Amino acid sequence: MQSINEYIELIDHPYKEKFIELISHIRRVYPNCEEKISYGMPCFVWMGKPLVYLAIYPNHIGVYALPMTHKKFESQLSNYKRGKGSVQFPISDNIPISLITSMIGYHQNYISNLKGK
């Protein structure tokens, strides 16, 4: 598997459409990101740095590589299971696409500021 579209094709999950909707939204909001598969997951890359990794599991959609966003979005994330740089959004709930894209935007700005652009 070498592309996000190939990853999507391999999904055998009753909530596959929710994952497709999330990926499609990220593509619309961040059209200049490079797309690839990294660690076996869809990954969006900005300025050579991983912006976000996504994966679908039996009970949740995992969003990874956003550790600095947790403090900024603490109140919005309080109801979700989190790790150091991950958030699990229960697949049976409405996926908070606008929250996820806001988190990605915050991380994108962080990367841009690190690169001086």
C-alpha positions as CSV (number, residue, x, y, z in Angstrom):
1,M,0.0,0.0,0.0
2,Q,1.5,3.3,-1.1
3,S,-1.3,5.8,-1.1
4,I,-4.1,7.0,1.0
5,N,-6.5,5.9,-1.7
6,E,-5.1,2.4,-1.5
7,Y,-5.5,2.4,2.3
8,I,-9.1,3.4,1.9
9,E,-9.7,0.7,-0.7
10,L,-8.5,-1.9,1.9
11,I,-10.8,-0.7,4.7
12,D,-13.5,-3.3,5.5
13,H,-15.4,-1.5,8.2
14,P,-19.1,-0.5,8.6
15,Y,-18.1,3.1,9.2
16,K,-15.7,3.4,6.3
17,E,-17.6,6.4,4.9
18,K,-16.9,8.4,8.1
19,F,-13.2,7.9,7.5
20,I,-13.5,8.9,3.8
21,E,-15.4,12.0,4.8
22,L,-12.6,13.0,7.2
23,I,-9.9,12.4,4.6
24,S,-11.9,14.3,2.0
25,H,-12.4,17.3,4.3
26,I,-8.6,17.4,5.1
27,R,-7.8,17.3,1.4
28,R,-10.1,20.3,0.8
29,V,-8.9,22.3,3.7
30,Y,-5.2,21.6,3.2
31,P,-4.8,21.0,-0.5
32,N,-1.0,21.8,-0.5
33,C,-0.1,18.9,1.8
34,E,1.8,16.0,0.5
35,E,0.0,12.7,1.1
36,K,1.7,9.4,1.9
37,I,1.5,6.2,3.9
38,S,3.8,6.2,6.9
39,Y,3.8,3.6,9.8
40,G,1.0,1.9,7.8
41,M,-1.3,4.9,8.1
42,P,-2.4,7.8,6.0
43,C,-0.2,10.8,6.6
44,F,-0.4,14.4,5.5
45,V,3.0,16.2,5.3
46,W,3.6,19.9,5.5
47,M,7.0,21.4,4.7
48,G,8.6,18.0,4.9
49,K,7.2,17.3,8.4
50,P,4.4,15.0,9.3
51,L,1.3,17.1,10.0
52,V,-1.1,14.3,11.0
53,Y,-1.5,10.5,10.8
54,L,-4.9,8.9,10.7
55,A,-6.1,5.4,11.1
56,I,-9.4,3.6,11.4
57,Y,-9.8,0.8,14.0
58,P,-12.8,-1.3,15.1
59,N,-14.0,1.2,17.7
60,H,-12.4,4.5,16.8
61,I,-10.6,6.8,14.4
62,G,-7.1,7.6,15.6
63,V,-5.5,11.0,15.0
64,Y,-1.7,11.1,15.7
65,A,1.2,13.5,15.8
66,L,-0.5,16.4,17.4
67,P,1.1,16.6,20.9
68,M,1.4,20.3,21.1
69,T,-2.2,20.8,20.3
70,H,-3.5,19.0,23.4
71,K,-3.0,21.9,25.7
72,K,-4.5,24.4,23.2
73,F,-7.6,22.1,22.6
74,E,-7.9,20.7,26.1
75,S,-11.5,21.6,26.7
76,Q,-12.6,20.2,23.3
77,L,-10.7,17.0,23.8
78,S,-11.8,16.3,27.4
79,N,-14.3,13.7,26.5
80,Y,-11.9,11.7,24.3
81,K,-9.3,9.1,25.1
82,R,-5.8,10.6,24.5
83,G,-2.2,9.6,24.6
84,K,0.9,11.9,24.4
85,G,0.3,12.7,20.8
86,S,-2.9,10.8,19.9
87,V,-6.6,11.2,20.2
88,Q,-9.2,8.4,19.8
89,F,-12.6,9.5,18.4
90,P,-15.2,6.8,18.9
91,I,-16.3,5.6,15.5
92,S,-20.0,5.2,16.5
93,D,-20.2,8.9,17.4
94,N,-20.2,11.9,15.1
95,I,-16.6,12.5,14.2
96,P,-15.7,16.1,15.1
97,I,-14.3,17.0,11.6
98,S,-14.1,20.7,12.3
99,L,-12.2,20.1,15.6
100,I,-9.7,17.8,13.9
101,T,-9.1,20.2,11.0
102,S,-8.6,23.0,13.5
103,M,-6.1,20.9,15.4
104,I,-4.3,20.2,12.1
105,G,-4.3,23.9,11.3
106,Y,-2.7,24.7,14.6
107,H,0.0,22.1,14.0
108,Q,0.5,23.4,10.5
109,N,1.1,26.9,11.8
110,Y,3.5,25.5,14.4
111,I,5.5,23.8,11.6
112,S,5.5,26.9,9.4
113,N,6.8,29.0,12.3
114,L,9.6,26.5,13.0
115,K,10.6,26.7,9.3
116,G,10.4,30.5,9.4
117,K,7.7,30.9,6.8
